[in-house]
């Protein structure tokens, strides 16, 4: 999420400064970040978290 937010800030800066080539590259990176966030969201909703079994300490 931080990466996505940073990319949005950098895109806004590039637009203000007129860095057209930079904007295109950042938008590609943003699309990848948003895709990864979607994958994580889908996985966290559909798959249970495996926490493992607690182990007893030897006495």
Secondary structure by P-SEA (a helix, b strand, c coil): caaaaaaaaaaaaaaaacaaaaaaaaaaaaaaaaaaaaaaaaaaacccccccbbbbccc
